[in-house]
Amino acid sequence: MNPKKLGRAVLVALPFLVVLILALVLAGTLSDRLPARLSTHFSATGEANGYTGRTTFLVLTALVPALLGACWTYMAVRGRFHGRAYDGFTAAGYATAAFFGYLTTVTLFANVDTADGAPGATFTMWHLVGAFGSAAVAAALGHFLARLLPALPDDPEAAAAREGARIPLADGEVAGWVRSMASWWLPGTALAMVLAGVVLTFALRPVTGLPLMVIGLVLLPYSRPNVTVDRRGLIVSGLLPWPRVHVPLERIDTATSRDVKAVAEYGGWGYRVRATRSGVITRSGEAIVARLENGRDFAVTVDDSATGAALLNTLVDRRRGRS
């Protein structure tokens, strides 16, 4: 690992390391003063209505920041960053670490010296204000620290795309390109999440299963995306006509075909949004990457992406009156 990547990795891992150390210190210091079952879920009035075993809670309190920090560090080392894109990525990591650290710390102190399931453990909604406030302050700090590092080089692929492949079209000739991206595991995962949410809703309580159902239903339409390039621009639709993503030609500067890394560059699969890029990502591999007029990138993973990107460049040139 070169020194520049090492410095970025250390900077982005720092807030998660602080939260992890704080979690371990609090776990060791407060363990004897905590009940066997901690109040971990609270109603709108602040009264406890859900509980977690002490050991489980303390393990999760240390495990979550460790895993989040590992993911953020991995993306900092393996991801593609150009210009000041790393600044926003770092700020998001600091905000995430601060938000989680604040909530777990407040929850621990709320349970100190209480009996199992005691009504004395409360969590007011003002704590959520404090969590978001901490995240905002931490994000500002992360952004400031990232700005101290030199800016990264601009993306060479965006400049190369301007001179990249085109598909020659005669005057008045109309062309379109359509591909479907098959993925067997993504629809299976989405469906499993919906079914698990339904089971948890009936077995426990609606609030337990609802998040899984929502995530599964959002993921399902884009589990087998259809990608279209034509005079309307770049369109990505799912199993149903809606929702769909439409990037019109007037918003596109250039397009190129390149390999993308799902986790390192986009943080996972599905419809992804990050500081300087967004996209519909179903796997790592070749993708159409459209550089927009506002400097952001939109990517969609699809086979034969070189043809789609070349046609997109041709249509953009035609709209601007280029030959």
N, C-alpha and C positions, 0 to 999 in steps of 0.2 A: 504494500500500500504506500503510495507516495505521500509526502508530508502534507500536501494540500488536502487530500481526501481524509487523512488522519485528523487534521485540524477540524474539518467539517463534521467528522464522525464524533469527535470528543465534544464539540459544542452542542450538537443535537442530542447527545446522550446525557448531558449534564443534568437537565431538570428531572429526568426519570431516575437518575442515580440519586439525586437529592431526595426525591419522594420515597425511593426504596429504602434508603438509609433511615429516613424519618419513620417509615413503617416498621422497620426492624427494631429501632430504639423504643418506639411506643409499645410495640408488642411485648418486648422484654420488660419494660418498666410497668406497664399497666396490667399485665396478664393476671396477676393475683387479685386485682380489684375488679375484674370483669366477671359477669355472670356466665353460667354454662351456655345459656342461649342469649345472644345479643339481639336487641331490637334493631332491625335493619330496614324495615319498610314502615312508612308513616303515612297517615291520612292527611287530607288537606288541612285539618286542624292541628296537626303536629303530633297526634297520638300514635303510638306504635300499633301496627296491625300485622306485622310479619317479622319472623325471627330466623336467625341463622346460628348454628353451633359456633362456639367460640373458636375452636381450632380451625374450622372451615373458613371462618371470616378472616382470621389472622393470616392463614395461608394465602387466601385470595388477595388480601391487602398487600402482601409482598409480591405475589406472583404477577398480578396485573401490571404494575409499573415495570417489572422486569421484562415481560413479554412486549409491552408497548415500546419500551426503550429499545429492545432488540430489533423490532420491526422498523422503527424510525431510523436507527443506526444503519441497518441493512440498506434501506432506501437511500440514505445519505451517501453511502459508499458506492452502491450499484446503480443508482438512478442517474438520469441525464439532466443536468442543470446548466442553463446558459444565462448569461447576463446576471440579473439580480433575482432570478427565480428561486435560488436557495434561501433568500431572506424570508419569503412568505412560508416556505416549508418549515423553516426553523421556528418561526413565530407560532405556527399551528402546533408544533410539538410542545413548545413551552406552555401554550394554552391548555392542551390536553393534560399534560402532567399536573399543572396547577389545579385544574378543575377536579381531577380524580383525587389528588392529594388533599385538597380542602374538604371534600365530602367524606372521605374515609376518616380523616382526623376528627372532624366534628362528630361523626357517628361513634367513634371510639370514646370520646370524652362524654358523650351523652349517656353512655352505658356504664360509666365508672361508678362503682359502689351502689349498683342497683341489683335487685333480686331478679331471678329468671322471669321474663315477661312482665316486669314491673311497669305500672303506668307512669312511673316517674321519668322514664326515658322519653324525651320529646325532641322533635326536630321541626322547627318552625320554617315557614316558607322563606323567611328572611335569609336563611342559610343558603338557599338557591341563589339569592341576589349576591351573597358573599362569594359563592362559587364562581358565578359568571364574572364578578368583579375581579377576583383573583386571576381568572383566565385572561381577562383583558390586560391586566397589568403585566402578567407573565409574557403575553404575546408581544407587548410593546418592548419588554426587556429583550426577548429573543430576537426580535427584528433589529433592535439597536446593536446587539452583539454581532449579529450576522453582517450588518453593514460595515463593521470594522474590518471584515475580511475583504480582500480584493475581489472585484467583480469577475465572474467567469467569462470565458470567451463566448461570443455570439454563436448561435447554432449554424455550423457550416452547411448543413443539409438544406436549410431554408434558402440560402443564397444559391446553392447548386440546383435547387428545384426550378429556379427561374430559367435556367438553361437546360432543364431536364427534358425527358421524352414528351413528345406530343403525338397525337394521332391526327394525321392530315385529313381535313374535311373540305369538300368542294363547297362553293358558295351555295347556300340554300340547303345543303345536305344536313339531315337530322340523324343524330346518333344517340344511343343510350346504352347503358351497361348495368346489368343486374346480377347479383350473386347472393347466395344464402350461405350463412356460416353455421354448419352443423356442430352441435356440441351435445353429447349424450349425458354428461354428468351435470351440467348446469341446470337443465330443466328438472332432472331428477332431484337435485339438491333443493331447488325452489319448491317443488311439490312436497318433498319431505318436510320442509320447514312449515309449509301451510298445514299439513296434516298434524305435525307435532304441536302447532299452535292450537288447533282445534281440540286435540286430546287434552292439552294442559288447561284449556279454557273450561272444559267440562269436568276434568278431574280435580282441579284446584280452584282457580278463580279467573275471571276474564282478563284481569290486568296481567296475569302471568303469561297467557298464551297470545295476547293481542300483538306484542312486538314481533313475535316469530311469524304470525300470519301476515302482518303488514310487510315485513321484509321479503317474505316469500312471494307475495302478490306483486310487489314492485319488481322483483328479480325475474319472475316468470315471463312477462311479455318480451324481455330482451334475451331470453335464454337461447333463442334461435333467430338472430337478427337477419333481416333482409336488407341488403345495401344496394341503393340505386344511385347512379350518376347520370344525369340528363340535363336539359336546358333549365330545369328548376334548381339545380345545384346538387348537393349531397344529401341524401335522405336515408335514414336508418329507421326501419319499422320492425316490430316484433311479430309475435304470433297473431296479434290482433291489429286492425288498422290504427288503433290509438292505444297507448301513447306512441308518438314517433318523434324523432329528432330531424329537423330540417335546417340545413345550413345553405342559404341561397348563394348564388354565384357572386352577388355584389358584396358579400361579406368575406369572400375568399381571396387571399393574395396569391398563394401558390399551393401546390399539392405535391407530395412525394410519397414514395413507397419505401418503407423500411421496417425492420424488425423492432418490436416494442417488448418491453418486459412488464408483465402484468403487475407484479408485486412491487418491483423496484421503482417503476416509473409512475404507476397509477394506484398503488396501494391495495390492489385486489382485482376482483372481477365484477362485471355488471356495468351499470352506468356510473362512471367515476368522474369526480370533479376535484381538481387540485388547483393550486395557486395560479399556475400559468398554462394549464392544459385540462382538457376534459375528453371524454370519449366513451364509447361502448366497447368494453374489453371482455372477450370471452376466453382468451388464452394468450399466452406469450407467442409471438411469431409475427409474420408479415401483416402489415396494416397500411391503410391509406391514412396519411397524416396531412391534414389541411392546415396551413398557416393562415390565420385570419387577419383581417386588416387591423384589428386591435392588438396584434402581437401574440395572441393566445393560439394554442394548437388544439385541433379537434381530431381525434383518431378513432378509427373503427377497425378492428381486426377482421380480416377477410382474405380468402384465397384469391390469387390473381390480382393482388392489389396494385401491381405495376400498371396494368391496363386501365384500371379505374382511375388511378392518379393521373395517367397520361391524358385520358379523355377529359378529366376535370380541368387540367391545365389548358387544353385546347378550347374548351367552352369558356373559361375565364378570359383567355386571349380574345376570343371572338366577341365577347360582350364588351371588351374594352377597345374594340376596333383594330386589334392587331392581326396581322396576317399569319 
